[in-house]
Amino acid sequence: MTDLVTLSIEDATTLSRDILRATGLSERQCEAVTRVIVRAQQDDCHSHGLYRLLGCVHSVATGRINKSAEPRVVDLAPSIVKVDADRGFSSLAYEHGIGPTLDKARVQGMAALAINNCHHFSALWPEVEPLARQGFAALALTPSHSWVAPAGGTRPVFGTNPIAFAWPRAEADPFVFDFATSATARGEIELHRRAGTDIAPGLAVDASGDATTDPAAALEGAMLTFGGHKGSALSAMVELLGGILIGDMLSLESKAADAGAGATPLHGELIVVFDPAVFLGGALKDNLHRAETLFGAILSQGARLPSQRRFEARRNALRNGMRIPRKLHAELLQLLPEPAFAG
Amino acid sequence: MTDLVTLSIEDATTLSRDILRATGLSERQCEAVTRVIVRAQQDDCHSHGLYRLLGCVHSVATGRINKSAEPRVVDLAPSIVKVDADRGFSSLAYEHGIGPTLDKARVQGMAALAINNCHHFSALWPEVEPLARQGFAALALTPSHSWVAPAGGTRPVFGTNPIAFAWPRAEADPFVFDFATSATARGEIELHRRAGTDIAPGLAVDASGDATTDPAAALEGAMLTFGGHKGSALSAMVELLGGILIGDMLSLESKAADAGAGATPLHGELIVVFDPAVFLGGALKDNLHRAETLFGAILSQGARLPSQRRFEARRNALRNGMRIPRKLHAELLQLLPEPAFAG
């Protein structure tokens, strides 16, 4: 017996869907949430993979998620689509809004998708990577709960406030990055707490504002941003564009609204889409080819592109299935409505 | 005699204009370049202030700047304005293109200004801050010359690749940041070299790829990005959006095109403008007010907002003039066509 359990994509999909169904979540939400969770697991993004189901189930149990949410799409302006997620999970709202947004980008050259009133739980790369595979460049950002202190401060103001970007490549996986503007992801600290291991120095302060490597103390105190005042500035930008500009909650407000329930944060998200075909016209192909000069210069010196590890994990998962800790698998099975095959 | 010379805004403006005129640069370019240089000096941004005139004069002397450049504005798509800077300095092209871009943003909700074929020498905040003072949010980015190694590498690929952002505040200076995605600005390393002082550790490697604090060795080797792989990812995004997307040069290409002449980089710039009035409609005022919760939470714990020091310097300069090193002032006077009042 190993400490890992291997699941096929079909196994993981069924497991996720059945767990979510058991919460009473609408079929369409179960499907949309499952799609991003399985994609994360298959890319070996453990903190956004099947592990995240624990948080989703808890979120539904708090009563804060609208289990039968019906996203409403509004054509706000020639370059802006708004989707009200109706207090459901973000994934279904994204799926409703992204088509009209791409249609606008193809005409206007660029367009924004503002998702409001959504419970966001996923990584952002599953939202931008597919756009790059369709030829678009895309930037996504979203606040979360106020867990992160600004540079020069010790008390939480910002969320982990991820920024993701994707760029299309003609004959390779897209260039994709997705990172928290906090020095680490909150999910990573939670995994350390579960594993009983220390976090690295420089990531967080405790409730008194003193540096700590204890994950539990960090979760009670404040995380720090990456890159000092520059990361802090970017995190503020995420609050302004992904919160204020779209008329949705700041991380401070979202945390207050949660009132200790520990549900996935309720707030908004902004996705900005650029259509290189409009920017470049007949010069599109030559320019996409020219971008390979950049990627080649990075790779040829032994440096890596962001997401490279993720794409390798995906190819491996498609061949060999994905592995999750046996302990997590057992916890997930507990969430099923009836005894199930333990794998 | 102090080591500083105090100049009024009028003094600095006249000095800059006269120095640029002496190079044969067209009157309109002299005016546009002088505006941004004096604004930087007045905000005590030394590396982009009057010091930068040395670089501008050298750039014109290399013959690479089109002294009589006439920017051409193209209405590329409903949300895209392009300006061909005609190989002149960026400032005049920006001034031509920004009005039509704001007009588009007011209708579409957002718009992009792509400046091509420009010699860029200024900070980016002078381009985005005025937009926030008119009620817009704006994001600007531009490549430079390949001086910066990607995370995990040791050889230059990226430029210093600044990102700037500005957000309007109803009753305060806008929220504005502008930072190099390199760990420091190249201008700062040059100032250390001039001053004969070491740079901090972690900013650069020498030509062999080894860490260095010697500014001359750093200038020969490669600078590093801020924030490890996250800063490196952002820097790549600047190359893609501020280079490939707008059909203009990568930092690698711009450096190669310079061929050792040491002129200000010739390439492009992307500015993305969001109109909060379109995004928010009747809820604009309430949301701008709500953003003050964020700024208050930062300031109330003793942390600072980016640009705060700059705005304080500006207020001081408006009252008391600006101070530049006497040595720099003497160098600048040498660039005047005839003996001038030495201040």
Chai-1 contact restraints between the chains, C-beta under 6 A:
chainA,res_idxA,chainB,res_idxB,connection_type,confidence,min_distance_angstrom,max_distance_angstrom,comment,restraint_id
A,A77,B,G109,contact,1.0,0.0,6.0,A-B,restraint_1
A,A77,B,V278,contact,1.0,0.0,6.0,A-B,restraint_2
A,P78,B,Q108,contact,1.0,0.0,6.0,A-B,restraint_3
A,S79,B,S79,contact,1.0,0.0,6.0,A-B,restraint_4
A,S79,B,Q108,contact,1.0,0.0,6.0,A-B,restraint_5
A,S79,B,G109,contact,1.0,0.0,6.0,A-B,restraint_6
A,S79,B,M110,contact,1.0,0.0,6.0,A-B,restraint_7
A,I80,B,G109,contact,1.0,0.0,6.0,A-B,restraint_8
A,Q108,B,P78,contact,1.0,0.0,6.0,A-B,restraint_9
A,Q108,B,S79,contact,1.0,0.0,6.0,A-B,restraint_10
A,Q108,B,Q108,contact,1.0,0.0,6.0,A-B,restraint_11
A,G109,B,A77,contact,1.0,0.0,6.0,A-B,restraint_12
A,G109,B,S79,contact,1.0,0.0,6.0,A-B,restraint_13
A,G109,B,I80,contact,1.0,0.0,6.0,A-B,restraint_14
A,M110,B,S79,contact,1.0,0.0,6.0,A-B,restraint_15
A,M110,B,A112,contact,1.0,0.0,6.0,A-B,restraint_16
A,A112,B,M110,contact,1.0,0.0,6.0,A-B,restraint_17
A,P150,B,I298,contact,1.0,0.0,6.0,A-B,restraint_18
A,P150,B,A303,contact,1.0,0.0,6.0,A-B,restraint_19
A,G152,B,A303,contact,1.0,0.0,6.0,A-B,restraint_20
A,G152,B,R304,contact,1.0,0.0,6.0,A-B,restraint_21
A,G153,B,Q301,contact,1.0,0.0,6.0,A-B,restraint_22
A,G153,B,A303,contact,1.0,0.0,6.0,A-B,restraint_23
A,R155,B,Q301,contact,1.0,0.0,6.0,A-B,restraint_24
A,V157,B,A297,contact,1.0,0.0,6.0,A-B,restraint_25
A,V157,B,I298,contact,1.0,0.0,6.0,A-B,restraint_26
A,F165,B,M237,contact,1.0,0.0,6.0,A-B,restraint_27
A,W167,B,L240,contact,1.0,0.0,6.0,A-B,restraint_28
A,F177,B,A233,contact,1.0,0.0,6.0,A-B,restraint_29
A,F179,B,K230,contact,1.0,0.0,6.0,A-B,restraint_30
A,F226,B,G227,contact,1.0,0.0,6.0,A-B,restraint_31
A,F226,B,K230,contact,1.0,0.0,6.0,A-B,restraint_32
A,G227,B,F226,contact,1.0,0.0,6.0,A-B,restraint_33
A,G227,B,G227,contact,1.0,0.0,6.0,A-B,restraint_34
A,G227,B,G231,contact,1.0,0.0,6.0,A-B,restraint_35
A,K230,B,F179,contact,1.0,0.0,6.0,A-B,restraint_36
A,K230,B,F226,contact,1.0,0.0,6.0,A-B,restraint_37
A,G231,B,G227,contact,1.0,0.0,6.0,A-B,restraint_38
A,A233,B,F177,contact,1.0,0.0,6.0,A-B,restraint_39
A,A233,B,P306,contact,1.0,0.0,6.0,A-B,restraint_40
A,M237,B,F165,contact,1.0,0.0,6.0,A-B,restraint_41
A,E239,B,L294,contact,1.0,0.0,6.0,A-B,restraint_42
A,L240,B,W167,contact,1.0,0.0,6.0,A-B,restraint_43
A,I244,B,N287,contact,1.0,0.0,6.0,A-B,restraint_44
A,I244,B,A291,contact,1.0,0.0,6.0,A-B,restraint_45
A,L245,B,P276,contact,1.0,0.0,6.0,A-B,restraint_46
A,L245,B,F279,contact,1.0,0.0,6.0,A-B,restraint_47
A,G247,B,L280,contact,1.0,0.0,6.0,A-B,restraint_48
A,G247,B,A283,contact,1.0,0.0,6.0,A-B,restraint_49
A,G247,B,N287,contact,1.0,0.0,6.0,A-B,restraint_50
A,L250,B,L294,contact,1.0,0.0,6.0,A-B,restraint_51
A,P276,B,L245,contact,1.0,0.0,6.0,A-B,restraint_52
A,V278,B,A77,contact,1.0,0.0,6.0,A-B,restraint_53
A,F279,B,L245,contact,1.0,0.0,6.0,A-B,restraint_54
A,L280,B,G247,contact,1.0,0.0,6.0,A-B,restraint_55
A,A283,B,G247,contact,1.0,0.0,6.0,A-B,restraint_56
A,N287,B,I244,contact,1.0,0.0,6.0,A-B,restraint_57
A,N287,B,G247,contact,1.0,0.0,6.0,A-B,restraint_58
A,A291,B,I244,contact,1.0,0.0,6.0,A-B,restraint_59
A,L294,B,E239,contact,1.0,0.0,6.0,A-B,restraint_60
A,L294,B,L250,contact,1.0,0.0,6.0,A-B,restraint_61
A,A297,B,V157,contact,1.0,0.0,6.0,A-B,restraint_62
A,I298,B,P150,contact,1.0,0.0,6.0,A-B,restraint_63
A,I298,B,V157,contact,1.0,0.0,6.0,A-B,restraint_64
A,Q301,B,G153,contact,1.0,0.0,6.0,A-B,restraint_65
A,Q301,B,R155,contact,1.0,0.0,6.0,A-B,restraint_66
A,A303,B,P150,contact,1.0,0.0,6.0,A-B,restraint_67
A,A303,B,G152,contact,1.0,0.0,6.0,A-B,restraint_68
A,A303,B,G153,contact,1.0,0.0,6.0,A-B,restraint_69
A,R304,B,G152,contact,1.0,0.0,6.0,A-B,restraint_70
A,P306,B,A233,contact,1.0,0.0,6.0,A-B,restraint_71
